[in-house]
């Protein structure tokens, strides 16, 4: 049966996607968070964070579209807490990050992605909502620095200079 050149099945399918998709997306986020919280293996937890983080970023984008800035802040704070949970679990279960870098690498990528997402959110956030977002960004940046030091402990930036460089002579 056609209704003005469009099949009823297509109209019904579109209506189903438009009206059923958002609740299932919210349900998917809750399911991913529950699965993430229950995971005890740190490397698998880091891999789960990729899916969970993407779902959280999508929730942030949707909240920004509707102007729900408190949800944006709460979701990004939860993301930061998830990154911290994975970092703590990795340091506990795999303290030698040079020999077992797998989870650390995934987490470092996610931390960078989170920093970019927060930077985008800061651009559109009203002034009263910016300070909490800046704190979350600073926390993620500190965790990212810690991850880089754990992954690359022998890089020159990690070593402190034994003595200050000699002052340059002025002509």
C-alpha positions as CSV (number, residue, x, y, z in Angstrom):
1,X,0.0,0.0,0.0
2,X,1.4,3.4,-1.0
3,X,0.7,6.7,0.7
4,X,1.6,9.6,-1.5
5,X,4.5,7.7,-3.2
6,X,5.9,6.2,0.0
7,X,5.2,2.7,1.2
8,X,3.5,2.4,4.6
9,X,6.3,0.0,5.7
10,X,8.9,2.7,5.1
11,X,6.9,5.3,7.1
12,X,6.3,2.8,9.9
13,X,10.1,1.9,9.9
14,X,11.1,5.5,10.1
15,X,8.6,6.1,12.9
16,X,9.9,3.1,14.7
17,X,13.5,4.3,14.4
18,X,12.6,7.9,15.5
19,X,10.5,6.9,18.5
20,X,12.2,3.8,19.7
21,X,15.9,4.6,19.1
22,X,16.5,7.2,21.9
23,X,15.2,5.0,24.8
24,X,17.2,2.0,23.5
25,X,20.3,4.3,23.2
26,X,19.8,5.3,26.9
27,X,19.3,1.7,27.8
28,X,22.4,0.7,25.8
29,X,24.4,3.3,27.8
30,X,23.1,1.9,31.1
31,X,23.9,-1.7,30.0
32,X,27.4,-0.8,28.9
33,X,28.0,1.0,32.2
34,X,26.7,-2.0,34.2
35,X,28.9,-4.3,32.2
36,X,31.9,-2.0,32.6
37,X,31.3,-1.8,36.4
38,X,31.2,-5.6,36.7
39,X,34.3,-6.3,34.6
40,X,37.2,-7.3,36.8
41,X,39.9,-7.7,34.1
42,X,41.6,-4.4,33.6
43,X,42.5,-4.9,29.9
44,X,39.0,-5.9,29.0
45,X,37.7,-3.0,31.1
46,X,39.9,-0.7,28.9
47,X,38.5,-2.2,25.8
48,X,34.9,-1.8,27.1
49,X,35.7,1.9,27.8
50,X,35.9,2.4,24.1
51,X,32.3,1.4,23.5
52,X,31.1,3.0,26.7
53,X,33.0,6.2,26.0
54,X,31.5,6.5,22.5
55,X,28.0,6.0,24.0
56,X,28.7,8.6,26.6
57,X,29.9,11.1,24.0
58,X,26.8,10.5,21.9
59,X,24.7,11.2,25.1
60,X,26.7,14.4,25.6
61,X,26.0,15.5,22.0
62,X,22.3,14.8,22.4
63,X,22.1,16.7,25.7
64,X,24.0,19.7,24.1
65,X,21.4,19.7,21.3
66,X,18.6,20.0,23.8
67,X,20.4,22.5,26.0
68,X,20.7,20.1,29.0
69,X,24.0,21.3,30.3
70,X,23.8,19.6,33.6
71,X,23.5,16.2,31.9
72,X,26.5,17.1,29.8
73,X,28.6,17.8,32.9
74,X,27.4,14.7,34.8
75,X,28.1,12.5,31.8
76,X,31.6,13.8,31.3
77,X,32.3,13.5,35.0
78,X,31.2,9.9,34.9
79,X,33.5,9.4,31.8
80,X,36.4,10.8,33.8
81,X,35.6,8.5,36.7
82,X,35.5,5.5,34.3
83,X,39.0,6.5,32.9
84,X,40.3,6.7,36.5
85,X,38.8,3.3,37.4
86,X,40.6,1.7,34.4
87,X,43.9,3.4,35.1
88,X,43.8,2.3,38.7
89,X,42.9,-1.3,37.7
90,X,45.7,-1.4,35.1
91,X,48.3,-0.2,37.6
92,X,47.1,-2.8,40.1
93,X,46.8,-5.8,37.8
94,X,49.6,-4.9,35.3
95,X,52.1,-2.7,37.0
96,X,54.8,-3.1,34.3
97,X,53.3,-1.1,31.5
98,X,56.3,-1.6,29.3
99,X,55.9,-5.3,29.2
100,X,52.1,-5.3,29.1
101,X,51.1,-2.1,27.3
102,X,47.8,-3.4,25.8
103,X,45.2,-1.8,28.1
104,X,47.4,1.2,28.7
105,X,47.4,2.0,25.0
106,X,43.6,1.8,24.7
107,X,43.2,3.9,27.7
108,X,45.6,6.6,26.5
109,X,43.7,6.8,23.2
110,X,40.4,7.1,25.1
111,X,41.8,9.8,27.4
112,X,42.9,11.8,24.4
113,X,39.4,11.4,22.8
114,X,37.8,12.5,26.0
115,X,40.0,15.6,26.1
116,X,38.9,16.5,22.6
117,X,35.2,15.9,23.4
118,X,35.4,18.1,26.5
119,X,37.2,20.9,24.5
120,X,34.3,20.8,22.0
121,X,31.7,20.9,24.8
122,X,33.5,23.9,26.4
123,X,33.0,25.8,23.2
124,X,29.3,25.6,23.4
125,X,28.7,25.5,27.1
126,X,27.2,28.6,28.9
127,X,29.6,30.3,31.3
128,X,28.3,28.9,34.6
129,X,28.8,25.3,33.3
130,X,32.4,25.8,32.1
131,X,34.4,25.5,35.4
132,X,33.3,21.9,36.1
133,X,34.1,21.0,32.5
134,X,37.5,22.6,32.8
135,X,38.2,20.5,36.0
136,X,37.2,17.3,34.2
137,X,39.5,18.3,31.2
138,X,42.4,19.0,33.6
139,X,41.9,15.6,35.3
140,X,41.9,13.8,32.0
141,X,45.0,15.7,30.9
142,X,46.8,14.7,34.1
143,X,45.8,11.0,33.6
144,X,46.9,11.2,30.0
145,X,50.3,12.5,31.1
146,X,50.5,9.8,33.7
147,X,49.7,7.2,31.0
148,X,52.4,8.5,28.7
149,X,55.0,8.3,31.5
150,X,53.9,4.8,32.3
151,X,54.0,3.7,28.6
152,X,57.3,5.5,27.9
153,X,59.3,5.7,31.1
154,X,62.6,6.3,29.4
155,X,61.7,9.3,27.2
156,X,63.7,12.4,27.8
157,X,60.8,14.4,29.2
158,X,60.4,12.0,32.1
159,X,64.0,12.3,33.2
160,X,64.7,15.4,35.4
161,X,67.9,17.3,34.6
162,X,70.6,16.4,37.1
163,X,71.9,20.0,37.0
164,X,70.3,23.1,35.5
165,X,71.7,24.1,32.1
166,X,74.5,26.6,32.1
167,X,73.4,30.2,31.6
168,X,74.0,31.5,28.1
169,X,76.7,34.2,27.7
170,X,75.5,37.6,26.6
171,X,77.6,39.5,24.0
